[in-house]
Amino acid sequence: MKKLVSAFLACAMAAGLLAGCGTSNAPAPSGTSGASGAASGNGEETVLRVVDWSDSAAKMREEFHKKFEENHPGVKVEYTCLTVDQFKNTIVTMIKSGDGPDLFPIPTGVTLSTAIQEGWYQPMDDYLDDEFFATFDESVWQEGITMQDGKIYTLPENLPLVNTLMYYNQDVLDQAGITELPTTYSEFLDVCKKVTEAGNGQFYGWIEGGKQINRLDALVRGLAGVAGGKVAAPNKVLTVDGKAPYDCEEMKGAMGLLQQLVADGSMHPDTLNIGAPEAREFFAQGQAAFLSQGMWCIPTWSETHPDMNYGVMSLPVPDGVTPGTYGIQQETLNPWMGIYSQSKNPELAAEYLRCLYSEEYGYEAAKVESGNSVSVIPAMNEKYMTNEVMKQYFDLATENTRYTPVATTRDQKAYDFYVQVKDVSPSLGNIAQGVLSNSITDYAAQLEQLSEASTAEWQRACEAAGVDYGVFEFENWDMAKDYTESDYAALS
Amino acid sequence: MVSAKRVAPKEKLSGVKKREKVKLNLWCWAFMSMTLLFYIVFQGWPILCSVWYSLLDWSGMTSHYTFVGLANYKELLQDDLFWNAFANSFKYTLFVLPLQLGISLFLAYLLNNEMLKGRAIYRTMYFIPVVTTASIVGIIMIFVFSVQGPVNELLLSLGVIERGINFLGDGKYAMGTVILISVWKDCGTYMIYWLAGLQSVPKDVYEAATVDGANRTRTFFRIVLPLIAPTAGVIAILCTINSLKVFDIVKTMTEGGPFYSTDVIATYVYRSAFSSEIGMPRLGYASAAALLFGATVIVIVLVLNLVKSVLQKKKAV
């Protein structure tokens, strides 16, 4: 009898587990979020779940959360900061299981229209007033980025700013006896060579996080841009004469510069073994004279190397090109945080956003003050941009960037193209890495192949999305000046 | 000639015996149910899902997908980077397998010697890398093998090299370095397997060999090795499987670079499934790559088994 009972219990356990699995696979009833864990009311704690990838501002966010919880008794903020890749992998699963966080940003590569179509977000106009929205820079209210059909769905994290300028370590330059900053390719190569020779294995000319393809991609695009090359900003598509312009002379020149840096031994030898954070640290330790990265370096250095003697300059241009004639491609505004459509506490989520961008809570102010980023609230920038290097970076970035045409501004249907298009490999970043590692010697042939393959893929994606391929072609685009609304209007 | 046919029992099982058998079977199933369930949920179902996904043009990010049949597979066959990763996976396995098995067996044989003092400490020492997280090992090894790291310093001071070698940043050395580190990291696991095999060899066999005048090397090659051959087969299979699916150490140390020189199937699949530069990632395509690789491995194993059985038959004749 005992045996029978045991057998029954074993079967019951197995059945229970099966049933449990079945339940967890079932779609979540609409309106339940799981998002807010403990429900409010009856003196219970209300949990507001926030997930994003803002690691560079993590400490400031912690401070903000402390203050937010103090001023909102009974509210607990459950904040998770992931890497971009981790976020991408996790968020879709969370949403599909009905367990999405109350607030989360749009994963990279997903357009706002797709996110809304998928039912991820709800408009925030109902919970936040016009007074709040009026504090933002006017340029952030863009259809397809923060808004759809006149309703606001997301708020941007910060104003776009070019993410690749050249930092120089003044102490290293001084040790090598360099008195003048290089502006052209030959000057840059010459200075890097002199620094490397003077360093005698202790420091080198240039360093970058060569393991990160995205950093190399941004660098070569920037180099081509300041040389006058008509290449779109990272993650964007533009054509020239109906072709992907990756094999333009300016891009070949940029690759040639990298190849020469390697040939001269001027590149820090560990460049290919490290990512951007390690490169930033090596630069601060005085292991290299130049580093090509973005504004995010400044708060880290302020904390870890407050006495570092450094500055920022523009990217070098090819010989024969007057510095400042052309510019680096201006980044486009990216959508960021939105309120989950199934959130149980949308009012609280909106309150969190209101506080996040307010001066009173100090999060935006701290970001600007530390040099982390440029705020989407102009008043914050005016009041708190006190870091000298940040000001220098901001001024230089403003002066050295050019607004390039954006296909989605011309025709919003182009967003559908980005849903269809597939990456072509080896990409620009991959090719740059191949050049730096000496795996590629004939970079011109690689660029031509990339250009051909990208053209074919972009045409295919246009066809699949029902988008006119010509929408990516801007005949009146000139890298020497900003592409303005009147240029859009002048298009036939 | 004697017939090899088994003679069926003349008497049918009685009703009692039948019930006993059914009961026994039920118990077996009850005990297996958990494992079976977990296998179905966490292995079988995802594999089936992958088969379906591989037939779709799907990013994995949205609910929108298009059925494309075998188009992903056709594209893969023409994808040079897929075949590069494919070849790298086999290259990695080809080098790791003999090194891993040889070194771990050597260590296990040394540490199996009861006369060796402090062998527990040695065993622990060799096993420590196994329990260390791959990402930690990766970060430390990037420093150890960097151009200004201790390995280059040592080689330079010994006069072996004139200039520091970029072990992980140069395509010529990157795969070799990854292999070396993987062998070091996982050696402890296989050493434990070998030790289990070696300890199953009866002591009197060693005693008999000593009495017959066999030295330690002769005893090992002539007596111990044939006795632990079945264990060797299992270890070789495990090592092959683990090598073909290597991911963490490559991802942490090189991310498949520089310029795809250490790109293996797992990093290729991961990149296709979760990363994208302009558009969306390609979960469908990544699923097809994983399945195509898996299927190829199965075919290779089947062919090898066939060859093995043919050779064994010939030998028997």
Interface residues (C-beta under 8 A of the other chain):
Chain A: A7 A10 C11 A14 L17 L18 C21 D85 K88 N89 V92 P107 T108 G109 V110 T114 Q117 E118 G201 G210 K211 N214 D217 P234 N235 K236 V237 P269 D270 T271 L272 N273 I274 Y418 V419 Q420 V421 K422 D423 S425 P426 S427 G429 N430 Q433 G434 L436 S437 N438 S439 I440 A461
Chain B: L26 W27 A30 F31 S33 M34 L37 V41 S59 G60 M61 T62 S63 H64 L81 I142 F145 S146 V147 Q148 G164 N166 L168 G169 D170 G171 T254 E255 G257 P258 F259 Y260 S261 F274 S275 S276 E277 I278 G279 M280 P281 R282
